[in-house]
């Protein structure tokens, strides 16, 4: 859930270090009794589709990032025209019927962002403005930027990048992507994909006091590839994190050997040590039969909901016939 999340009576447990790396945990949570898990109830049809031929979002519409503010849902989503990924805005009063505003953020080659992407981001509303961490940079070596906006349409970018790949030989040496940001007490926590020189993609976490200067967890990654034959054996990405029932929960995208993508789930009591759950959610309709990815979590009709990207073509990146759907996550007691 990309807004402030402050667990009650949770002590701050940190071992602090200077520089770009630190040893830390998120506030420790106490699991509820009895234990809970989640089931998945998806609407059968998309809630946001592609634009008309020639429009900026004509090839793919993916990567929703939902923020509730002043009685509206703001959807900062990614649109692809076959050449460039940009961020667009759609708004809704009910989270189901959306009105597109248009393209609101595009890559700026003058700043080092390249011409390929300024999208695939994470939004929250903080200190009177929308904050949006987004992926940019040359194809194959992405980094993360930050932009702020008073209205979701007019944006001012911070110096790019605000966080970049690690040193030679590290797990995130060649790229950082798929940001998801939550705020707990005074810290922003960034969950993200890191890519090494073998193009393995795993998940890590960083923290920041101001959203621009980040410390990566020294012991990253926090979630690794699945075993041979698993739905996530080829890579993990696109984490979405929320707090419920005494746990940090994560939905994430897993890629299998055939480049089919589905959603897995993990949970943690400290945001650093995660255990994968057995649940794997996959598309049941023609439009998301090969791809389910890019989850974002928010409340809808008083229930926990996940907006997600779906497609009917297996591919690791784009040209998926991507559209955006929504599902309810129902908390149930574990057997």
N, C-alpha and C positions, 0 to 999 in steps of 0.2 A: 504494500500500500504506500504510494509515493507521497506521503505527507508525514506530519509529526506523529511519532509513535513512542509513547513514554510509559513503560510498564510501571505499575505502582509498586512502591516499596522494593525496588530492585537496586541493590548496591552497585556502585561503579567499581569494577574490578579491572585495573589496568597495571601493566608494567610498562612504564613510559620510556621511550628512547628518542633521541634527537635525529633529525635528518629525514630521509625519504622512507625509512623502514622503522617499524616498531613492533613490540610484542604487546598485544592487547586482546581483550574480549569485549563483546557487548555485555550490557548488564545481565547478570545471571537470572534466569527465570526458574520458577518452581512448577513442575508439571502438575496439571490438574488430575484429580481422581474422580471418576475412572478415566482411562485414557480414551482419546478421540482420534479419529481419522476422517478423511473426506471422501465423498463420492462426487461424481461429475454429472451434471445435467445440462447439456448444450442445446441451445435453440437450433433447429435444423437448417435455417437459412442465414446468410450473412446479414449483418446490420449496417455494414459500410462496404460499398463496392468500388470498383475501378472507375476512373474517368473515361470519357469518350475518346476515341482514337485521336491522337495528336495532343491530348492534354498532358499535363505534367505528371499525373498519376494513372496513366492509361495502361501500363504494363503490370504493375503490382501495387497493391495497397496492403501494408503490413505494419508491424511494430506499433500498435496503439500504446499510448501512455495517457491514462485517464486521471484527471484532477477534478474534484468537486469544489466549486467556489461560487458563492453568492447565488445559490439555487440552480446552477447550471453544471452540466458535465462538459468539461473541455477535453477533447481528444486530440493530442499532438501525435499525429501518425506519420508514417513514412510512405512516400509515393515515388514510383520509379517510372520513367518514360522510355526505358530501353537504353539509356545512356547515363543519366544522373539521378541520384537519390536526393530528395528534398523533404523537408518537414512541412506538413500541412496542418491546418486546424479545422476541426469540425465541432459543433456544439449541439447539445441536446438537453431537453428538460427531463427526459425519462431514461436516458442511457441506451435507448433502443432505436429511436428515430433521430437521425443525424442530419444537420445542415452544414455543408462544407463552406468554409470561408475562403479557402484557397491556399496556395503555397505561401508560407510565412518565413521560412528560413532556407537558405541555399548556401552551397559551399562558396568560399571566397579564396580564390587562388593566391591573392596578394598576401594573405596571412599565413600561408603554408598549409591550408586545408586541402589544396588540390581542387579538381573539378568534378570528382566522382560522387562524394557523399557529404551531406550535413544532415543526418537523420539518425534513425535507430536509437532514439534518446529516452531519457527518463525525466519526467517533470514533477514538480511539486510547487505548492504555493507557500511562500515564506516571506515574511517581512514586507508585506504589501506588494509583492510582485510574483510573477511566475518565474521559476528557475528551471532551466532545461540543460541537462548534460547530454551531449550528442557525440556521435561518432563522425570523424572526418579524417582527412589525410589520403595519401595515395592508396590505390587499390592494393590489397595484400599487406599493408603496414599501417593499419588504422591507429589513431589516438583519440583522446577525448577532449572536447571543448565545452565551454559553459556560456550560455546566453541568458539574459534576464529581460523581462518584459512587464510593463504595467497592465497590459490588456490582452496578451497572448497573440497579438498581431505585429506590433512594432518591437523589435529586439535590439539589444545592445550586447555585443559579444565581448567576453573577457579575452585577454591575450591567449593565443592558441599555441600549444596545448596546455590544459591544466593538469593532465597526467599522461605520461607516455610509457613506452615499453621499458622493460628492465634491462640490466646489463647483459653482456655477452654470456650465452649459455643458460640464461634464466628461463623459467617457465613461461614468461610473458615477453620475451625478448623482441619478437617480431610484430607484435600487435596487441592492442587493448581495445575491446569493443563491448557492445551489449550492456551499457550501464543500467543499473537500477539503484535508486537512492532512497533511503529512508532516513528520518531524523529521530534520534533517541536522545533526550536531554540536550546537552550542548553540542553533540557531535552529529555530523552527517556521516552515514556509512554507505559506501559505494560497493555494490556487488557487481562483478564484471567478468567477462571472458578474457583470458590471456592465451596467447598463441606462441609456441616455441618455434625454433628453426626447423623442426620436423613437421610443423603445421599441426601439431596436436593442440587441441583446444580444451581448456579446463577452466574452473571457476575460482576466483579469489575475492578478497575483500580489502578495502582501504578505508581510512577515516580522515575527517577534516573538520576543523572548527569554522572555516569560512567558505567552504565549497570550492575553493580555488587551489589551496595548498594541501596536498594529500600525503599521508603516510600509509604505505602498503604494509599489510601483515607480513612479518618476516618469514613465517612458516607457510605462506601460500604455496600451492593452491589448497583450497578448503574442500573441493569436491573433484574427484578424479574420474577417469574413463571407466566405463563398465567393463565387465568381463567379455571374453570372446562370445559372440552371438547375442549379446545384450542389445537392447534398443538404443543404448548410448555408448556403444563400443568405439565409434569413430569420432565422437566429440560431444562436448557439453557447451551450452550457451544460454543467453537470454533468461537469466534468473529473475524471479519476482518473489519478494520476501514480505511477510506480514507476521503479526504477533497474535496468537490466540491460544487459549487453553493451556497456558504455561509453557509454550514453545515458540520459537521462531520457526516458521514454515517457509519452504521454498518450492515453487514450481519452476522447472527449468526444461529447456529443450534438449532432447537427445537425438543424435544422428546415428543411424545404423549403417551397415556396409552397403546398402543399396541407396543411400542418401534419402531414405524416408525419415521424416521427423515426427516425433511424438513428445508428449509432456510427461516428465517424471516428477516425483515429489521427494523431498527430504525434510528433516526437522532437526532442531538443535536447541539446547538450553542456553548457549552462550554466543551463538552467531558465528562461531569459529569451527567447532567440532560438529560435523553434520553426519547424520545417518540416513541413507536412502531408504525410502519406503517401497513396498512392493507394488503400489499403484502405478499404472501407466495408462495415460489417457490418449486415445487416438480418435481420428475423425471417422464419423459414421455416415457422412453424406458425400455425394460426388464431389462437391466443391472443396472439401478438406480431406479427401481420401488418402492423399499422399503426404500432406504436410499439416502439422499442427505445431505452432511455434509462438514466440513473442508474447507471453502472457503479461498482463498487468492487472493488479488487484484493487478493487474498490467496492464499496457497498452499493447495492442496487435493490430498491424495494425493501430495504432493511435486511437484506441477505448479502452474504459474501459472493461476489461475482468476479469472474475472470474474463476479460476481453482478450482475444488472441488472434493471431494470423493463421490463415489456412490456405492451402493450395492443392491443385490436382496434378502437379508435375514434380517428381522427386528431383531436387537440385540442392546444392549446398548453399546457394546464395540468392538468386533472383530469377525472374521469368518463370514464376510459379503459378501464374494466374491468381495471384494473391488477393484475398479479400479478408475482411475482419468479421469475426463472430463473437458471441458471448455465451458463457455457461455459468450456471450457479454451482457453487461448491457447498455441499451439505455436510455439516459436521455430524458424525455418527460415532457411537461408542465402538471401540475396537473389540473384535471378538476375543 
